[in-house]
Amino acid sequence: MYFTPDKRELIDHASNVRLRGADVITVYLNLEPVPFNKGFYSIDMTFFFNVVLDVFCPANPSPVIVAGISIFSKRVILYGSEGNVKIFSSDATQDDLDQTNGGDVLPKATCQVAQPIGLAARICECPNHGCDTCCRIPDCICRRLGGELDFGSNRAVYVTLGIFTIVQIVRNVQLLIPAYDFCIPEKECVTTSDDPCSVFRRIEFPTDEFFPPKISDCGCNDRGHRDR
């Protein structure tokens, strides 16, 4: 994790840390074609997390809440087919030239991330006087913590987060969908004047709502035999 200089001083004197929570700030995606594998693309994802810790110091009887930035990188390879056309749109200005060639039209990569699950946090010593970042942290993320981050400490905080993601490659395709003319209603809705109690009497009693399903109804018994 990376902290601002004022929070870094608390980490340097901390005896223990406890993970309080984490949120996803943003995910940066970089998509590149895989050489010698037509239609396949590598997606490099960089996750930025806002992690909140309870920092325990010997001088303070109660923990101090400290926020920092955590980074995680992952690469996946997906099939995204090929695009052999040039795409132009009306929102482009006359001064901007479309530089994409016919065989280089790339699809779009998307990543959906659920709320992270905080698993563990610990303090470790950095033998090389400072921990290097795996990538440049954007200024907009640094401003979330109130300023520049400090990378020159001998102590580092490592957090373990569990995340569920769905990574997709999206490409525009042509689909043929049947269309029909406008449907104008010709019949008029007739209001009913039945007594509400009479309407209620015609409703069948919901017996299933009062009795839970048996094991034979939900198919649990069959799944158990297959698992064995």
C-alpha positions as CSV (number, residue, x, y, z in Angstrom):
1,M,0.0,0.0,0.0
2,Y,1.0,3.6,-0.6
3,F,0.3,6.5,1.8
4,T,0.8,10.2,2.0
5,P,3.7,11.4,4.1
6,D,1.6,12.2,7.2
7,K,0.0,8.8,7.2
8,R,3.4,7.1,6.4
9,E,4.7,8.3,9.8
10,L,1.9,6.4,11.5
11,I,2.7,3.3,9.6
12,D,6.4,3.5,10.5
13,H,5.6,3.5,14.2
14,A,2.7,1.0,14.1
15,S,2.8,-2.3,15.9
16,N,-0.1,-3.8,13.9
17,V,-2.7,-3.1,11.3
18,R,-6.2,-4.4,10.7
19,L,-8.1,-4.2,7.4
20,R,-11.3,-2.2,7.8
21,G,-12.6,-2.1,4.2
22,A,-11.7,-1.5,0.5
23,D,-13.3,0.1,-2.6
24,V,-12.4,0.0,-6.2
25,I,-11.3,3.5,-7.5
26,T,-10.8,2.6,-11.1
27,V,-9.4,-0.1,-13.5
28,Y,-7.1,0.8,-16.4
29,L,-7.2,-1.6,-19.3
30,N,-4.8,-1.9,-22.2
31,L,-5.7,-4.2,-25.1
32,E,-3.1,-5.5,-27.6
33,P,-3.4,-8.2,-30.3
34,V,-1.6,-11.5,-29.6
35,P,1.2,-12.2,-32.2
36,F,0.7,-15.2,-34.4
37,N,-2.8,-15.8,-32.9
38,K,-5.4,-14.1,-35.1
39,G,-8.4,-12.9,-33.3
40,F,-6.9,-13.2,-29.8
41,Y,-6.1,-10.2,-27.6
42,S,-4.2,-9.7,-24.4
43,I,-5.9,-7.4,-21.8
44,D,-3.6,-5.9,-19.2
45,M,-5.7,-4.6,-16.2
46,T,-4.4,-2.4,-13.4
47,F,-6.7,-2.2,-10.4
48,F,-6.5,0.8,-8.0
49,F,-8.1,0.2,-4.6
50,N,-8.8,2.7,-1.8
51,V,-8.0,0.6,1.4
52,V,-8.9,1.7,4.9
53,L,-6.9,0.4,7.8
54,D,-7.0,0.4,11.6
55,V,-3.5,1.3,12.6
56,F,-2.4,0.3,16.2
57,C,0.5,2.3,17.7
58,P,2.1,1.7,21.1
59,A,1.5,5.3,22.2
60,N,-2.3,5.3,21.4
61,P,-4.7,3.1,23.2
62,S,-7.2,3.1,20.3
63,P,-6.5,2.5,16.6
64,V,-6.2,5.3,14.1
65,I,-8.1,5.0,10.8
66,V,-5.7,5.4,7.9
67,A,-6.5,5.3,4.1
68,G,-4.1,4.3,1.4
69,I,-3.8,3.1,-2.2
70,S,-3.3,-0.5,-3.2
71,I,-2.5,-1.7,-6.8
72,F,-3.1,-5.0,-8.4
73,S,-2.2,-6.1,-12.0
74,K,-3.6,-8.9,-14.0
75,R,-3.4,-10.1,-17.7
76,V,-6.0,-12.2,-19.5
77,I,-6.2,-13.4,-23.1
78,L,-9.6,-13.5,-24.8
79,Y,-10.9,-14.1,-28.3
80,G,-12.3,-11.0,-29.9
81,S,-12.5,-12.0,-33.6
82,E,-11.2,-9.7,-36.4
83,G,-12.4,-6.4,-37.9
84,N,-11.6,-5.7,-41.5
85,V,-13.4,-2.4,-41.9
86,K,-12.8,1.2,-41.1
87,I,-15.2,2.9,-38.7
88,F,-16.1,6.6,-39.0
89,S,-18.6,8.5,-36.9
90,S,-20.4,11.9,-37.1
91,D,-18.9,13.1,-33.8
92,A,-15.4,13.4,-35.3
93,T,-14.2,16.8,-36.3
94,Q,-12.7,17.7,-39.7
95,D,-9.3,18.3,-38.2
96,D,-9.1,14.8,-36.7
97,L,-8.0,12.0,-39.0
98,D,-8.9,8.4,-38.3
99,Q,-5.6,6.6,-38.1
100,T,-7.0,3.1,-37.9
101,N,-6.4,0.8,-40.8
102,G,-8.7,-1.9,-42.1
103,G,-7.0,-4.8,-40.4
104,D,-6.2,-2.9,-37.2
105,V,-9.7,-2.1,-35.9
106,L,-9.5,-3.2,-32.3
107,P,-12.4,-4.3,-30.2
108,K,-13.2,-2.7,-26.8
109,A,-12.3,-4.4,-23.5
110,T,-14.6,-4.0,-20.5
111,C,-14.2,-5.1,-16.9
112,Q,-16.9,-5.4,-14.3
113,V,-15.8,-5.5,-10.6
114,A,-17.9,-6.4,-7.6
115,Q,-17.3,-5.0,-4.1
116,P,-13.9,-6.2,-2.9
117,I,-13.7,-8.5,0.1
118,G,-11.0,-7.6,2.7
119,L,-9.2,-10.8,3.8
120,A,-6.0,-9.8,5.5
121,A,-3.4,-7.0,6.1
122,R,0.1,-7.1,7.5
123,I,3.2,-4.9,8.0
124,C,6.5,-6.0,6.4
125,E,10.0,-4.6,6.2
126,C,11.4,-3.4,2.9
127,P,15.1,-4.4,2.7
128,N,15.8,-2.1,-0.2
129,H,14.7,1.1,1.5
130,G,11.4,1.7,-0.2
131,C,9.1,-0.3,-2.4
132,D,8.9,0.3,-6.1
133,T,5.5,0.8,-7.7
134,C,4.4,-1.5,-10.4
135,C,3.1,1.4,-12.4
136,R,2.7,5.2,-12.3
137,I,-0.1,6.3,-9.9
138,P,-2.2,9.0,-11.7
139,D,-2.4,12.4,-10.0
140,C,-6.2,12.2,-9.8
141,I,-5.9,9.1,-7.6
142,C,-3.2,10.8,-5.4
143,R,-5.5,13.7,-4.9
144,R,-8.1,11.4,-3.3
145,L,-5.7,11.0,-0.4
146,G,-4.9,14.7,-0.2
147,G,-1.5,15.0,-2.0
148,E,1.6,13.1,-3.2
149,L,2.4,9.7,-2.0
150,D,5.5,8.6,-0.1
151,F,7.5,5.7,-1.5
152,G,10.7,5.9,0.5
153,S,9.9,4.1,3.7
154,N,11.5,0.9,5.1
155,R,8.1,-0.5,6.1
156,A,5.2,-1.6,3.8
157,V,1.7,-2.7,4.3
158,Y,0.4,-5.7,2.2
159,V,-3.3,-6.3,2.0
160,T,-5.1,-9.4,0.6
161,L,-8.3,-8.7,-1.2
162,G,-10.8,-11.0,-2.9
163,I,-12.4,-9.7,-6.0
164,F,-14.9,-11.1,-8.5
165,T,-14.6,-9.7,-12.1
166,I,-16.1,-10.2,-15.5
167,V,-13.8,-9.3,-18.4
168,Q,-15.3,-9.0,-21.8
169,I,-14.2,-8.0,-25.3
170,V,-16.9,-6.0,-27.2
171,R,-17.1,-5.5,-30.9
172,N,-19.8,-4.0,-33.1
173,V,-21.5,-6.5,-35.3
174,Q,-24.4,-6.4,-37.7
175,L,-27.6,-8.2,-36.5
176,L,-30.8,-8.7,-38.5
177,I,-33.9,-8.2,-36.2
178,P,-37.4,-8.4,-37.5
179,A,-39.4,-5.1,-37.2
180,Y,-43.1,-4.6,-37.3
181,D,-45.3,-1.6,-37.8
182,F,-47.0,0.4,-35.0
183,C,-49.6,-1.7,-33.1
184,I,-52.6,0.5,-32.4
185,P,-55.0,-1.0,-29.8
186,E,-58.5,-1.6,-31.3
187,K,-60.3,-2.8,-28.2
188,E,-61.3,-0.7,-25.2
189,C,-60.5,-1.9,-21.7
190,V,-63.7,-2.7,-19.9
191,T,-63.7,-1.8,-16.2
192,T,-65.2,-4.4,-13.8
193,S,-67.5,-3.6,-10.9
194,D,-67.1,-6.8,-9.1
195,D,-67.1,-6.7,-5.3
196,P,-63.5,-7.0,-4.0
197,C,-64.5,-9.8,-1.7
198,S,-66.0,-11.8,-4.6
199,V,-62.7,-11.4,-6.5
200,F,-60.8,-12.6,-3.5
201,R,-63.0,-15.7,-3.2
202,R,-62.1,-16.8,-6.7
203,I,-58.3,-16.9,-5.9
204,E,-57.0,-20.3,-5.0
205,F,-55.5,-20.8,-1.6
206,P,-51.6,-20.6,-1.9
207,T,-50.8,-23.9,-0.3
208,D,-47.2,-24.0,-1.6
209,E,-46.4,-20.8,0.2
210,F,-46.9,-22.4,3.6
211,F,-45.0,-25.6,3.0
212,P,-41.3,-25.6,2.0
213,P,-40.3,-27.8,-1.0
214,K,-39.2,-31.4,-0.3
215,I,-35.8,-32.7,-1.3
216,S,-37.4,-34.5,-4.3
217,D,-39.0,-31.3,-5.5
218,C,-35.9,-29.2,-5.7
219,G,-33.6,-31.9,-7.2
220,C,-31.1,-31.8,-4.3
221,N,-31.1,-35.6,-4.0
222,D,-30.1,-36.0,-7.6
223,R,-27.3,-33.5,-7.4
224,G,-25.9,-35.3,-4.3
225,H,-25.7,-38.6,-6.2
226,R,-23.9,-37.0,-9.1
227,D,-21.4,-35.3,-6.7
228,R,-20.5,-38.6,-5.2
